[in-house]
């Protein structure tokens, strides 16, 4: 176990030195694997085994059928973004909610939730929706804290509401059914939207001038706004409904989604040769980055597994006879603390290979645990000092201070804590749809 602890210490040092996470995890994994082979198993060919692990892991990861959904869903999100969906989603949400106090912030949260359903990226959701929603909220004199807070918090839904790249990676790391993980993310995602809306209501209730009401849309305007998003709503229904009904696998659904998104963008005349080339290049870059991270994470996971850390941690927890709720609360606390210094994907890649064997041995459902972990990492996206969504928003609206944005996300952070406790104490919120699907 001491090799694992030394490896973790080295990894944290490399992360704080701003060495790319994939390089840090891969380097520690290879060196640690070799050291354990040499000194624990007394294998004189320890370095040969460690170095051979690099091409083997890269080959296996590149040919992983489960990971093939990643580029397809990323491509789907890029085509949908190019089709101008973000503006139409915001317009539709605003048509039904904009006349209420805080209505534009409510519309922003709802639009973020819908955009997440076809994007799968929290940073892309925050960056895209800030360009759409921020001008409208400033036009109606919304406070900068409420405006930026609703965008940053709404963007976090991108890693939970399916299709979610984070859930795909969790499923690969734990060998959990990705289709059921997608189903499990729907109700917690909807709960998140409702609680974020409650946070907006509480903010304007306490400070009405922060979110004045806008003009009420006519029935014709509402119908037109809804007709602008029906194609994407139908695409999401086909993709998720097909997975839920068992008509096709997540990989097949991703292929159908990418094709449908391409056709939507094409029929809306949003695609040119230049924009299509840009979409394909961006998809390849994002996919390469994620695969590089997964390769590094697998090598690091191989090291900690052969060093015996997950098994020793599991045996130690079981020997304590601690109640399951205490174990869950302890893990939540660990994730909340890690969230102040690490971003979401780093937390997933570093911790899941270590914690999930312990959770499995204690009889916890790994689908429920996956949703719990993702919700905790959502919180890390808006908590200081890292708060990745906050910094993405700051880059888009540089005239708003970080202090103002962090102040604005505070009610939403509290709402996230409430949702986290509900999901932890009522597993049915996550498991209802997967169980119904059998």
RODO-2510 file (C-alpha; in nm, 4 decimals, decimal comma):
residues 438
     n   res          X          Y          Z
     1     x     0,0000     0,0000     0,0000
     2     x     0,2930     0,2334     0,0632
     3     x     0,3731     0,2307    -0,3100
     4     x     0,0196     0,3507    -0,3827
     5     x     0,0501     0,6372    -0,1347
     6     x     0,3857     0,7410    -0,2772
     7     x     0,2358     0,7257    -0,6264
     8     x    -0,0560     0,9473    -0,5216
     9     x     0,1812     1,1991    -0,3653
    10     x     0,3888     1,2118    -0,6844
    11     x     0,0745     1,2466    -0,8952
    12     x    -0,0553     1,5407    -0,6907
    13     x     0,2815     1,7142    -0,7131
    14     x     0,2819     1,6732    -1,0917
    15     x    -0,0753     1,8071    -1,1139
    16     x     0,0151     2,1162    -0,9084
    17     x     0,3175     2,1653    -1,1357
    18     x     0,0635     2,1841    -1,4214
    19     x     0,1874     1,8732    -1,5964
    20     x    -0,0968     1,7457    -1,8199
    21     x    -0,3134     1,5022    -1,6278
    22     x    -0,2878     1,2229    -1,8846
    23     x     0,0932     1,2456    -1,8830
    24     x     0,1033     1,2580    -1,5017
    25     x    -0,1241     0,9561    -1,4547
    26     x     0,0492     0,7549    -1,7261
    27     x     0,3992     0,8318    -1,5950
    28     x     0,3141     0,7466    -1,2345
    29     x     0,1280     0,4363    -1,3503
    30     x     0,4195     0,3010    -1,5548
    31     x     0,6921     0,3788    -1,2990
    32     x     0,4778     0,2556    -1,0086
    33     x     0,3870    -0,0651    -1,1936
    34     x     0,7568    -0,1328    -1,2557
    35     x     0,8523    -0,0653    -0,8923
    36     x     0,5866    -0,3020    -0,7580
    37     x     0,6946    -0,5725    -1,0022
    38     x     1,0602    -0,5317    -0,9026
    39     x     1,0338    -0,4935    -0,5260
    40     x     0,7080    -0,6656    -0,4276
    41     x     0,6871    -0,9516    -0,6767
    42     x     1,0664    -0,9624    -0,7265
    43     x     1,0230    -0,9792    -1,1009
    44     x     1,3534    -0,8830    -1,2681
    45     x     1,1665    -0,7980    -1,5881
    46     x     0,9482    -0,5426    -1,4130
    47     x     1,0436    -0,2574    -1,6451
    48     x     0,9734    -0,4712    -1,9521
    49     x     0,6241    -0,5494    -1,8208
    50     x     0,5603    -0,1827    -1,7383
    51     x     0,6764    -0,0541    -2,0769
    52     x     0,4777    -0,3195    -2,2640
    53     x     0,1692    -0,1978    -2,0786
    54     x     0,1795     0,1360    -2,2669
    55     x     0,1084     0,0048    -2,6208
    56     x    -0,1263    -0,2640    -2,4902
    57     x    -0,3451    -0,0179    -2,3001
    58     x    -0,3413     0,2295    -2,5890
    59     x    -0,4409    -0,0471    -2,8323
    60     x    -0,7198    -0,1822    -2,6111
    61     x    -0,8581     0,1648    -2,5391
    62     x    -0,8508     0,2710    -2,9034
    63     x    -1,0454    -0,0405    -3,0056
    64     x    -1,2889    -0,0313    -2,7115
    65     x    -1,6437    -0,0750    -2,8402
    66     x    -1,7851     0,1011    -2,5344
    67     x    -1,5768     0,4132    -2,5921
    68     x    -1,6920     0,4385    -2,9537
    69     x    -1,9954     0,6301    -2,8276
    70     x    -1,7695     0,9190    -2,7219
    71     x    -1,6776     1,0608    -3,0668
    72     x    -2,0306     1,0001    -3,1959
    73     x    -2,2020     1,1890    -2,9137
    74     x    -1,9417     1,4679    -2,9345
    75     x    -2,0087     1,4906    -3,3091
    76     x    -2,3827     1,4991    -3,2396
    77     x    -2,3382     1,7879    -2,9964
    78     x    -2,1176     1,9830    -3,2376
    79     x    -2,3685     1,9504    -3,5229
    80     x    -2,6551     2,0560    -3,2954
    81     x    -2,4557     2,3574    -3,1728
    82     x    -2,3798     2,4573    -3,5325
    83     x    -2,7507     2,4373    -3,6169
    84     x    -2,8174     2,7297    -3,3821
    85     x    -3,0097     2,5274    -3,1244
    86     x    -2,8918     2,7322    -2,8270
    87     x    -3,0706     3,0465    -2,9471
    88     x    -3,3903     2,8544    -3,0250
    89     x    -3,3897     2,6759    -2,6885
    90     x    -3,3460     3,0016    -2,5038
    91     x    -3,6162     3,1674    -2,7125
    92     x    -3,8587     2,8816    -2,6397
    93     x    -3,7841     2,8826    -2,2670
    94     x    -3,8125     3,2613    -2,2526
    95     x    -4,1464     3,2547    -2,4358
    96     x    -4,3018     3,0516    -2,1526
    97     x    -4,1103     3,1874    -1,8498
    98     x    -3,9767     3,5332    -1,9366
    99     x    -4,2766     3,7226    -1,7987
   100     x    -4,2163     3,5948    -1,4438
   101     x    -3,9869     3,7580    -1,1902
   102     x    -3,6469     3,6071    -1,2527
   103     x    -3,8012     3,4592    -1,5678
   104     x    -3,4941     3,5066    -1,7853
   105     x    -3,2815     3,3232    -1,5288
   106     x    -3,5448     3,0476    -1,5124
   107     x    -3,5404     3,0288    -1,8925
   108     x    -3,1599     3,0078    -1,8857
   109     x    -3,1634     2,7124    -1,6461
   110     x    -3,4281     2,5318    -1,8539
   111     x    -3,2462     2,6017    -2,1813
   112     x    -2,9189     2,4765    -2,0280
   113     x    -3,0926     2,1554    -1,9250
   114     x    -3,2286     2,0936    -2,2747
   115     x    -2,9007     2,1894    -2,4410
   116     x    -2,7188     1,9476    -2,2100
   117     x    -2,9407     1,6700    -2,3403
   118     x    -2,7813     1,6960    -2,6837
   119     x    -2,4409     1,8370    -2,5944
   120     x    -2,3035     1,6325    -2,3027
   121     x    -2,0417     1,8905    -2,2029
   122     x    -2,0730     2,1310    -1,9119
   123     x    -1,8096     2,3723    -2,0428
   124     x    -1,9658     2,3848    -2,3902
   125     x    -2,3098     2,4428    -2,2356
   126     x    -2,1826     2,7291    -2,0167
   127     x    -1,9855     2,8954    -2,2959
   128     x    -2,2654     2,8664    -2,5521
   129     x    -2,5554     2,9712    -2,3285
   130     x    -2,3633     3,2683    -2,1856
   131     x    -2,3424     3,4201    -2,5340
   132     x    -2,7171     3,3749    -2,5793
   133     x    -2,8605     3,4539    -2,2355
   134     x    -2,6282     3,7192    -2,0962
   135     x    -2,7237     3,9991    -2,3418
   136     x    -3,0965     3,9488    -2,2740
   137     x    -3,0552     3,9532    -1,8968
   138     x    -2,8442     4,2662    -1,9132
   139     x    -3,1026     4,4291    -2,1375
   140     x    -3,3653     4,3832    -1,8650
   141     x    -3,1206     4,4927    -1,5927
   142     x    -3,0699     4,1595    -1,4184
   143     x    -2,7976     4,1618    -1,1559
   144     x    -2,4688     4,0232    -1,2839
   145     x    -2,4550     3,7762    -0,9945
   146     x    -2,7928     3,6159    -1,0761
   147     x    -2,7279     3,6201    -1,4505
   148     x    -2,3847     3,4578    -1,4343
   149     x    -2,4833     3,2256    -1,1500
   150     x    -2,7765     3,0783    -1,3449
   151     x    -2,5581     3,0214    -1,6529
   152     x    -2,2659     2,8651    -1,4629
   153     x    -2,4946     2,6395    -1,2582
   154     x    -2,7134     2,5438    -1,5537
   155     x    -2,4022     2,4436    -1,7451
   156     x    -2,3154     2,1785    -1,4861
   157     x    -2,6153     1,9752    -1,6035
   158     x    -2,4124     1,8876    -1,9143
   159     x    -2,2226     1,6082    -1,7397
   160     x    -2,5330     1,4402    -1,5939
   161     x    -2,8260     1,4654    -1,8338
   162     x    -2,7646     1,2013    -2,1020
   163     x    -2,5864     1,1628    -2,3321
   164     x    -2,3013     1,2350    -2,0909
   165     x    -1,9358     1,1692    -2,1730
   166     x    -1,8573     1,1505    -1,7991
   167     x    -2,1118     0,8702    -1,7541
   168     x    -1,9595     0,6852    -2,0494
   169     x    -1,6130     0,7035    -1,8919
   170     x    -1,7519     0,5936    -1,5536
   171     x    -1,9215     0,3000    -1,7239
   172     x    -1,5961     0,1961    -1,8910
   173     x    -1,3958     0,2235    -1,5673
   174     x    -1,6467     0,0180    -1,3655
   175     x    -1,7769    -0,2091    -1,6456
   176     x    -2,1290    -0,0803    -1,5821
   177     x    -2,4059    -0,0770    -1,8433
   178     x    -2,3834     0,2638    -2,0144
   179     x    -2,7440     0,2545    -2,1345
   180     x    -2,8695     0,2115    -1,7783
   181     x    -2,6377     0,4880    -1,6595
   182     x    -2,7971     0,7188    -1,9168
   183     x    -3,1443     0,6259    -1,7923
   184     x    -3,0343     0,6778    -1,4318
   185     x    -2,9199     1,0323    -1,5090
   186     x    -3,2576     1,1556    -1,6352
   187     x    -3,4535     1,1982    -1,3092
   188     x    -3,1603     1,3458    -1,1106
   189     x    -3,1045     1,5846    -1,4036
   190     x    -3,4691     1,6948    -1,3999
   191     x    -3,4493     1,7292    -1,0209
   192     x    -3,1467     1,9518    -1,0694
   193     x    -3,3398     2,1781    -1,3081
   194     x    -3,6274     2,2106    -1,0602
   195     x    -3,3989     2,2882    -0,7664
   196     x    -3,2034     2,5447    -0,9718
   197     x    -3,5334     2,7104    -1,0582
   198     x    -3,6168     2,7126    -0,6872
   199     x    -3,2796     2,8824    -0,6250
   200     x    -3,3702     3,1534    -0,8773
   201     x    -3,7114     3,1986    -0,7115
   202     x    -3,5489     3,2290    -0,3670
   203     x    -3,3002     3,4853    -0,4988
   204     x    -3,5627     3,7146    -0,6537
   205     x    -3,7900     3,6663    -0,3538
   206     x    -3,5166     3,8032    -0,1311
   207     x    -3,4001     4,0666    -0,3798
   208     x    -3,6722     4,1434    -0,6402
   209     x    -3,4606     4,3969    -0,8306
   210     x    -3,2101     4,1218    -0,9154
   211     x    -3,4508     3,9668    -1,1691
   212     x    -3,7302     4,1949    -1,2970
   213     x    -4,0103     4,0439    -1,5022
   214     x    -4,0011     4,0750    -1,8810
   215     x    -4,2802     4,1162    -2,1368
   216     x    -4,5288     3,8315    -2,1767
   217     x    -4,5157     3,6406    -2,5051
   218     x    -4,8280     3,5919    -2,7146
   219     x    -4,9704     3,2496    -2,7919
   220     x    -4,8447     3,2790    -3,1509
   221     x    -4,4922     3,3585    -3,0285
   222     x    -4,4968     3,0570    -2,7985
   223     x    -4,6112     2,8249    -3,0772
   224     x    -4,3434     2,9587    -3,3128
   225     x    -4,0779     2,9185    -3,0430
   226     x    -4,1817     2,5579    -2,9785
   227     x    -4,1815     2,4730    -3,3489
   228     x    -3,8215     2,5951    -3,3624
   229     x    -3,7006     2,3134    -3,1362
   230     x    -3,9309     2,0237    -3,2254
   231     x    -3,6734     1,8521    -3,4492
   232     x    -3,4094     1,8380    -3,1769
   233     x    -3,6671     1,7300    -2,9167
   234     x    -3,7690     1,4485    -3,1524
   235     x    -3,4045     1,3474    -3,1998
   236     x    -3,3451     1,3266    -2,8237
   237     x    -3,6661     1,1253    -2,7815
   238     x    -3,5589     0,8797    -3,0518
   239     x    -3,2066     0,8394    -2,9115
   240     x    -3,2986     0,7995    -2,5440
   241     x    -3,6312     0,6308    -2,6103
   242     x    -3,4570     0,3740    -2,8301
   243     x    -3,2060     0,2950    -2,5553
   244     x    -3,4797     0,2791    -2,2910
   245     x    -3,6988     0,0496    -2,5016
   246     x    -3,4051    -0,1724    -2,5934
   247     x    -3,4330    -0,1065    -2,9683
   248     x    -3,0620    -0,0270    -2,9958
   249     x    -2,7458    -0,0053    -2,7882
   250     x    -2,5893     0,3238    -2,6709
   251     x    -2,3336     0,2988    -2,9530
   252     x    -2,6058     0,2516    -3,2133
   253     x    -2,8015     0,5357    -3,0530
   254     x    -2,4951     0,7587    -3,0763
   255     x    -2,4642     0,6813    -3,4474
   256     x    -2,8336     0,7592    -3,5035
   257     x    -2,7983     1,0799    -3,2987
   258     x    -2,4931     1,1999    -3,4930
   259     x    -2,6646     1,1270    -3,8256
   260     x    -2,9852     1,2983    -3,7158
   261     x    -2,7964     1,6036    -3,5898
   262     x    -2,6103     1,6258    -3,9233
   263     x    -2,9399     1,6164    -4,1141
   264     x    -3,0951     1,8813    -3,8874
   265     x    -2,8021     2,1171    -3,9394
   266     x    -2,8039     2,0431    -4,3136
   267     x    -3,1758     2,1085    -4,3601
   268     x    -3,1467     2,4316    -4,1610
   269     x    -2,8762     2,5383    -4,4090
   270     x    -2,6221     2,5925    -4,1350
   271     x    -2,3510     2,3721    -4,2821
   272     x    -2,0793     2,4722    -4,5253
   273     x    -1,7682     2,2810    -4,6243
   274     x    -1,5666     2,5053    -4,3916
   275     x    -1,7997     2,4618    -4,0920
   276     x    -1,8260     2,0848    -4,1472
   277     x    -1,4478     2,0570    -4,1598
   278     x    -1,4222     2,2617    -3,8389
   279     x    -1,6793     2,0391    -3,6649
   280     x    -1,4945     1,7214    -3,7649
   281     x    -1,1573     1,8611    -3,6538
   282     x    -1,2974     1,9790    -3,3174
   283     x    -1,4608     1,6400    -3,2633
   284     x    -1,1326     1,4632    -3,3379
   285     x    -0,9399     1,6934    -3,1020
   286     x    -1,1868     1,6489    -2,8153
   287     x    -1,2035     1,2722    -2,8671
   288     x    -0,8236     1,2437    -2,8759
   289     x    -0,7949     1,4395    -2,5523
   290     x    -1,0494     1,2182    -2,3763
   291     x    -0,8928     0,8955    -2,5054
   292     x    -0,5497     1,0194    -2,3961
   293     x    -0,6892     1,0823    -2,0478
   294     x    -0,8534     0,7393    -2,0318
   295     x    -0,5295     0,5688    -2,1408
   296     x    -0,3379     0,7475    -1,8639
   297     x    -0,6105     0,6642    -1,6127
   298     x    -0,6086     0,2933    -1,7035
   299     x    -0,2305     0,2737    -1,6585
   300     x    -0,2577     0,4491    -1,3225
   301     x    -0,5444     0,2163    -1,2277
   302     x    -0,3326    -0,0876    -1,3194
   303     x    -0,0621     0,0395    -1,0846
   304     x    -0,2885     0,0988    -0,7832
   305     x    -0,4625    -0,2340    -0,8419
   306     x    -0,1424    -0,4357    -0,8519
   307     x    -0,0191    -0,2413    -0,5478
   308     x    -0,3342    -0,3605    -0,3658
   309     x    -0,4794    -0,0224    -0,2647
   310     x    -0,8462    -0,0913    -0,3581
   311     x    -0,8413    -0,4304    -0,1841
   312     x    -0,6758    -0,2959     0,1309
   313     x    -0,9141     0,0005     0,1418
   314     x    -1,2122    -0,2331     0,1020
   315     x    -1,0880    -0,4695     0,3753
   316     x    -1,0149    -0,1783     0,6095
   317     x    -1,3627    -0,0291     0,5670
   318     x    -1,5309    -0,3682     0,6097
   319     x    -1,3264    -0,4423     0,9221
   320     x    -1,4502    -0,1196     1,0829
   321     x    -1,8135    -0,2367     1,0619
   322     x    -1,9101     0,1190     0,9716
   323     x    -2,2705     0,1802     0,8730
   324     x    -2,3291     0,2243     0,4986
   325     x    -2,4575     0,5789     0,5450
   326     x    -2,1381     0,6796     0,7249
   327     x    -1,9287     0,5390     0,4396
   328     x    -2,1331     0,7333     0,1851
   329     x    -2,1084     1,0567     0,3852
   330     x    -1,7317     1,0090     0,4174
   331     x    -1,6961     0,9614     0,0414
   332     x    -1,9119     1,2677    -0,0270
   333     x    -1,6877     1,4718     0,2016
   334     x    -1,3769     1,3429     0,0206
   335     x    -1,5231     1,4410    -0,3169
   336     x    -1,6291     1,7856    -0,1946
   337     x    -1,2763     1,8486    -0,0658
   338     x    -1,1180     1,7220    -0,3887
   339     x    -1,3558     1,9420    -0,5848
   340     x    -1,1905     2,2529    -0,4437
   341     x    -0,8604     2,1665    -0,6163
   342     x    -0,9476     1,9293    -0,9050
   343     x    -1,1874     1,9546    -1,1966
   344     x    -1,4584     1,6967    -1,2588
   345     x    -1,2952     1,4613    -1,5087
   346     x    -0,9764     1,4433    -1,3024
   347     x    -1,1770     1,3451    -0,9959
   348     x    -1,3591     1,0691    -1,1841
   349     x    -1,0437     0,9229    -1,3358
   350     x    -0,8428     0,9352    -1,0130
   351     x    -1,0960     0,8143    -0,7587
   352     x    -1,3438     0,5782    -0,9235
   353     x    -1,0949     0,2909    -0,9844
   354     x    -1,0094     0,3026    -0,6130
   355     x    -1,3529     0,3506    -0,4584
   356     x    -1,5815     0,1385    -0,6741
   357     x    -1,4465    -0,2062    -0,5609
   358     x    -1,5174    -0,1031    -0,2019
   359     x    -1,8706     0,0121    -0,2889
   360     x    -1,9340    -0,3098    -0,4802
   361     x    -1,8107    -0,5227    -0,1870
   362     x    -2,0466    -0,3368     0,0467
   363     x    -2,3426    -0,4170    -0,1767
   364     x    -2,4068    -0,0698    -0,3191
   365     x    -2,5506    -0,0415    -0,6686
   366     x    -2,2771     0,0866    -0,9031
   367     x    -2,5319     0,2699    -1,1211
   368     x    -2,6553     0,4654    -0,8184
   369     x    -2,2969     0,5259    -0,7064
   370     x    -2,2109     0,6589    -1,0537
   371     x    -2,4913     0,9146    -1,0424
   372     x    -2,3901     1,0138    -0,6903
   373     x    -2,0293     1,0680    -0,8011
   374     x    -2,1333     1,2726    -1,1042
   375     x    -2,3593     1,4960    -0,8932
   376     x    -2,0713     1,5586    -0,6510
   377     x    -1,8418     1,6443    -0,9399
   378     x    -2,1104     1,8792    -1,0739
   379     x    -2,0754     2,0730    -0,7496
   380     x    -1,6996     2,0976    -0,8062
   381     x    -1,7660     2,2837    -1,1332
   382     x    -1,8999     2,5873    -0,9458
   383     x    -1,7077     2,5798    -0,6164
   384     x    -1,3963     2,7896    -0,5489
   385     x    -1,1077     2,7989    -0,6059
   386     x    -1,1211     2,5838    -0,9241
   387     x    -1,4872     2,6129    -1,0331
   388     x    -1,4181     2,5363    -1,3994
   389     x    -1,7564     2,6635    -1,5236
   390     x    -1,6966     2,9907    -1,3395
   391     x    -1,3681     3,0440    -1,5228
   392     x    -1,5272     2,9526    -1,8573
   393     x    -1,7944     3,2138    -1,7915
   394     x    -1,5332     3,4674    -1,6841
   395     x    -1,3589     3,4236    -2,0204
   396     x    -1,6853     3,4995    -2,2040
   397     x    -1,7865     3,7973    -1,9839
   398     x    -1,4506     3,9414    -1,8690
   399     x    -1,6109     4,2573    -1,7267
   400     x    -1,7757     4,0537    -1,4440
   401     x    -1,5474     3,9737    -1,1501
   402     x    -1,4892     3,6214    -1,0234
   403     x    -1,6180     3,7340    -0,6839
   404     x    -1,9509     3,8328    -0,8408
   405     x    -1,9850     3,5013    -1,0262
   406     x    -1,9000     3,2922    -0,7190
   407     x    -2,1509     3,4980    -0,5200
   408     x    -2,4124     3,4300    -0,7863
   409     x    -2,3619     3,0512    -0,7837
   410     x    -2,3992     3,0232    -0,4049
   411     x    -2,7800     2,9587    -0,4071
   412     x    -2,7312     2,7004    -0,6803
   413     x    -2,4513     2,5338    -0,4865
   414     x    -2,6889     2,5020    -0,1905
   415     x    -2,9521     2,3518    -0,4236
   416     x    -2,6919     2,0993    -0,5411
   417     x    -2,6197     1,9944    -0,1832
   418     x    -2,9938     1,9354    -0,1285
   419     x    -3,0114     1,7264    -0,4465
   420     x    -2,7028     1,5305    -0,3440
   421     x    -2,8546     1,4419    -0,0072
   422     x    -3,1829     1,3388    -0,1725
   423     x    -3,0062     1,1114    -0,4211
   424     x    -2,7879     0,9623    -0,1468
   425     x    -3,0837     0,8913     0,0827
   426     x    -3,3380     0,7883    -0,1843
   427     x    -3,1637     0,5587    -0,4393
   428     x    -3,4940     0,5155    -0,6275
   429     x    -3,4451     0,8627    -0,7792
   430     x    -3,1542     0,7202    -0,9777
   431     x    -3,2633     0,3568    -1,0125
   432     x    -3,6340     0,3877    -1,1011
   433     x    -3,5918     0,4143    -1,4783
   434     x    -3,3093     0,1557    -1,5104
   435     x    -3,5114    -0,0938    -1,3047
   436     x    -3,8226    -0,0326    -1,5121
   437     x    -3,6193    -0,1046    -1,8241
   438     x    -3,5070    -0,4347    -1,6749
***
